[in-house]
Amino acid sequence: MPQGDWGDLRIGRLLLRETFKESETSSTSRTLDLEGQESSPPLTRADLVWRHDNLTALEGGTVMPLTFYDKPERNCYVNIDSVSADYTEWRNEVATSDWKMGLTRLGSDAEIDLQSRLTGAVRVNDFSLTGERWHAPPVGHYGYQTGSSNPTSMTRTGADGAITVYRSIPTGASPRWGCTPANYLNGRVKLTSGGTEVCGVDQSLASTGWALTNGLVNVTWVSTGGGSFDIQSYTGGAYRSKIWTPFYSSSGLVGSAWDGAVLLRNDPEHVVLRLSKGLSPGRFTVDMSLRRGSRFVEGYMQRTTSADELKIRLNTAETNNTSLAASGYVTATNNDADGNRFAAGSARTFTGHASGGVVKSNTTTLDFWVGVAAGGGSAASGDAATDLRNQYIACLPETIYAVRR
């Protein structure tokens, strides 16, 4: 039973106390109006503030699932038209957030398909690669179709269960699929700050204490090695950790904390986090990007001052074949203790680092990807290092629309 014996209402990632009344009108479109109150007590003050801040961070114009605990027949997909919330605090006594939402009903999963518009071209690269178009809808989706030509598929098992990854998506196809609103968030990408998942991009984030995860990859920031990404891959029923250290010059380290963190995108299918560090003069930024179903995290480094060496490398060296950098990636030559092999690369010409990693000299930008060939030398098709490289090259922007069946 939900907290306080009240029903739960969930819109997108956000959990609220279910309202007694749901108002619906129909004219040129069908609208839903909801209003309610969150209060402390019974919530803790921190939980109340989280709900209030995430309410006002909800983004309009995006497809979101809406589910009810006590009124499940009202479950559907919606667009957000308006959100307002009044925060009131009686010091040391009671705090409340009185909120209202105006929504447009798009339909139930029986009425609509969800369509993933995979727009744009493959990454410009220096290796004459065409890449492999791939896509991963939520765990629990059904009826996946790409037109007259069917893709192949594979299954990756992560912390959220088995997720289907479709490979060799036909050029120009925008896949359509069904999914109940209750299953839509399964296998999602999420950004947590202080252990709490955040909604939208209009958020105040701490520069440490965050985690970016999709159930297959989990990324956090640690002080090891002068400041590093702990990039964990889920294999064999647990997350397996490797420490990757970024450099803003040949020897420049970020330190224990960044100066700032901001979300550029925060959708269940794709999250982009920007981290910034002041230089003297100038600034160093790293955009960390994770997609649903991906075995690797994508990164983009920039320095706003003079060109220098940019790199990301393993903190603990592993033997790797640096000559493979001529093909757009590097990978370990032997399996690690967990039976896996690291894999990393870039779309642009780079030098493989002797410890394992990606290096580019005399530059102000560096794109990179870091992941794992799950199963090492016996990785399944789709999880081998060359497959991950090809999937990185063909990572296409995804926008989700609701389409009447």
N, C-alpha and C positions, 0 to 999 in steps of 0.2 A: 504494500500500500504506500502511496506517495507520502512525503513528509507532512505531518500535521493532519493526516487523514483527509487532505484535500486532493482532488484530482490534479493531474499534471497536464499542462498544455505545452507543447514544444513547437516552436517555429524556427526552422533551420536548426542551428546548434543550440538555441536559447531555450532553457527550461523555465517556465513560469507556473504560478498557481492557476489552475483552470478556472475560468470565469463561469458564473452561473448562467449568463445569457450570451448567446451568439446571435447578432442581428444580421440578417441577409436581405438584400434588395436586388432586383433584377430590372434592367432596362437595356441599354446598349451593351452592358456587361453585367456580370453577377458579382456583387460586392459583399464583403463580410466586414463587420465592425465589431471589434472586441475592446473591452476595457476591464481593468482590474486593479488590484492593489497588492503590492509586495510589502511586507512589514517585518520589522525587527523589534521585539520578538514576534513570532517564533524563530525566524531566520536569525542567524548571527548578523551583526552589522556588516561584516566583510561580504557575506553572501548577498545581502541586500544591495550594497554598493555595486557588486559585480553584476547583478541582474539589471540595475538601473543603467549602468554604463553600457552594457551590451544591448539593451533595448535601443538606446539612442545611437548605437553604432550600426544597427541593422541597415543594410543597403537596399535601396529601392531598385526596381527594374530587373532583379535576378529571380530565377525560379527557386522557390523554397517549399519544402514539405511542411505541412501543418498537421499535427496529430493531437488528439484529445484522449484522456484517460476515461472520462465518464461519457463522452459523446463520440465514440469511435466511428459512427456512421458519417460524421462530418469531416473525417480525414480527407485531405485533398492537397493539391499543389496550388500555391498562390504567388502573386506578386505583391510587394509592399508599396502602397501608395503614400502613406503618411504614418509617422510615429511621433507621439509626444509623451512626456513623463514629467510629473511634478515631484521633486524630491523635498521632503519635509523632515526636519529632525528636531525633536524635543530633547535637549541635551541630557545625556545619561538616563533617558527614559525610553523613548520610542522613536523610531525612524520609519518613514513610509515612502513608497514610490507609487504614486497614482498614475497609471499609464493608459494610453489609448492607441489602437492600431486600426488603420483603414487598409483593407486588403482587397485585391481582385482575385476571385476564384477562377483558376484555370481548368480545374477538373480533377476527378479521381484517376487512379492508375488504370481503371477500366475504360475511361473516356479519352485519355491522352497518351501519346507516346512522348518520351523525352528524347530530344534530338541533340546529338553532340556535333556542333559545327566545328570541324577541324580545318581551320583556315590558315592561309599562308603557305609558304614554300619551305622546303628543307633548309637547314642551316647552310649558309655559305661556308664552304670549308676548303682547305688546301690539299685534300687527299682524293679529289675526284669521286667522292662517295655520294650515292643517292639515298642512303639510309633505308630504314624500314619503318613504314607507317604502322603505328600500334595505338592501342586505346584500351583503357580499363574502366568499365562502368562499376557501380556499387556492387558489393557482395549482396546476393539475393535478387539481382535483376533477372529479367526474363525476356524472351522474344527478340533477341538481338538480330538486327538485319542491316545489311549494307547494300541492298539492291540485288541485281541479278548475279553479282559475283560475291562469293562468300569468303570471309577471312579464315585463317587458321586460328587455333587458340591453344593456350597453355594455362596451367594452374600454378599460382604461387601461394604458398601458405605462410601467413603472417600472424601477428598477435591478434588480429581481428578475424582470423579464420581464412578459408580458402577464397582467393580472389581470382577471377578469370581475366586473363590478358589476351586480347585479340590482336593477332599479328597479320602483317601483309594486308592492311586495310586498302581496298581499291582506291586508286587516285581519284580525287574529287568526291568521294563518298562522304556523307555525313551520317554516321550510324544512328539508327533509331532503336529504342529499347523501352521496355516497361519496367516499373519498379513500384512497389507499394510505398507510400510515404513513410511507413514505419521502418522500412529497410534502407531508405535513401542514404542515411548517414553511415551505414556499415562499410568499413574500409576507407573512410574519408581521410583526407589530409587535415591535420590540425596543428595549431600553434598554441601551446600552453605557456602561461607566464605565472610563475609562482605556484605551479601545479594546477592552474585553472585555465580551461580552454576559453579562448576569446572569439568574439563574433566581429565581423566587419574589419575595416582597416583604420577607423578613427579611434585608435586606442593609445593609451599611454603605457608603453612597455618599459620594463627594466632592461638594462643592457646585459644582464646575466640572469640566470634562473629561468630561462626560457627553454623550450624543447619543441622541435619541429619533427613531426612523425607522420607516417602513413601506414603503420603496422608492419612494414617491411624494412624501413629505414628509420632510424631515430637519430637526430642531430642535436647536440647540446654544446655549450662552451665551457671549457675547463682551463685552469691555470697551468696545466702541465706543459712543459717545453717552452715557456714564455708566452703562453696563450694559444690554445689549440681547439679545433673542432673534434669532439668525440663523436665519430660517425659509426653508429652501431647498425649491424645488419641482422635481421631475424632469420636464423637458420637453426634447424634441429631443435625447435621448441623454445629458443631463447635468443635474446639479443647478444651479438658478438661484437665486441668493441675494438676499434682501431683509432688511434690518435693521429690527427692530421694537422700540421702546423702551417698557417699561412704567413707569408712574408711580403711586406710592402716595399722592400728593397733587398739587396743581397744579404743583409743581416738584420733588417728591421722587423721587430716583433710587436704584436699588438699589446701584450701584457695581460693582466688578469681580467680586464673588463674593457668593453667598447665604450665610446662616448655616448652612443645613442643607438636605438633600435626602432625601426618603423616597419609596418606592414604595407607592402605595395599591392598585394592581392591576397584575399583570404576566402577562398571558395572550397567546398568539399573536394573538388577535383584538382585544385592547384593552389598552392600557397607560396608567396614570395616574401621573404624577409630581408630587409636592408639593414646592414650594420655599418657604422661609421666610426672612424678614428681620426682625430686631428693630428696632422703632421706639422712640421715647422719649417716652411709654411705649407699650406695646402691641406688636403684631406685624402684619406684612404677609405674606400667603401667596398664591401663585399655583399652582393645579392645572393642569397641562398634560396634555391627554388626546388620544390618537391611536388611531384604529381602522383595522383592515385594510381596504385599498382606498380610503381617504378621501383627498381632495384638500386637506383643510384640517385644521388642528390646533385643538382646542377649549381654551378657557381659562376659569378662574374665579378672580377676584381677591377677596380679603377683607382688610379692615383691622379689627383688634379694638379700635380706639380711636375717637374721635369721627369723624363723617361728614366727608368731604372729597371732592375731585375724584379720580376714578380714570380712567386712560386707558391705551391702547396705541396708538402711532402710528408711522408710518414715520420713520426717522432722516433719510432723504433724501426731501424732499417730492416728491410726484407729483400732478399735477392730477387732481382727482376730483370727482364730482358729489355734494356733501354733502347735497343735497336728497333723495337716495335713502334717507337715514337714516330718513325717514318710512315707508319700506317694509321696514326691518329690515336694510339693508346699505348699504355704499358700495363703489365700484369706480372704477378709473382710467378716465379718458375717452379715453385713447389707449393703443395698444400700447407696451410697453417694447422695449428693444433685442433681447430674446429672442422678441418676438411675443406676449407674454402681458400680462395685466392683473391687478393685485392685486385681491383681494376680501376684505372683512371685514364683520363685523356683530355683532349681539347679539339675543337674544330679547326684551329689554326696551328701552323707549324710551331713545334715546341721541342724542347730537349727533355729527355727522360732523366729524372733525378736518380742518382746511384742508390739512395735509400728507398726509392719508390715514390714517384710523384711527377709533377708537371712544372717545368721551368721555362720562362720566356725572358730573354735579356733585352735591354734597351727598349722598353715599352711602357705605355701608360695603362694598358688594358690586358686582361687575360681571362678568357672563358675556360671553364674546366668542368669536368664531372668526376665524381668519386663514388665507387660502389663495390660490389662483391660478386665474383663468379661463384654462386652458391653451388657447392659440390666440387669446386676446384677443377682438377683435370677431368672429372667425370660430370661436369655441369650439364644439365639438360639443355636441349635446344631452346634458345631464348634467354638463357642465363649465362652462356659463355661470354668471355670478355669481348669477342668480336661482335656478338649480338648486342651487348650493352652499348658498345660504340655506335653501332648502326641505329639503335633506338634513340640515342642522344642526338645524332645527326638529324633524325626525322621527328623530333619532338615538336608537335604542332600546337599552336594556341587552341584551346577548347572553350567554346561558349555553349551553354545549355539552354535550349528553347523547349517550350511545350507545344506540341502539334496535335491537333484533333485527329483521332483515328478515322 
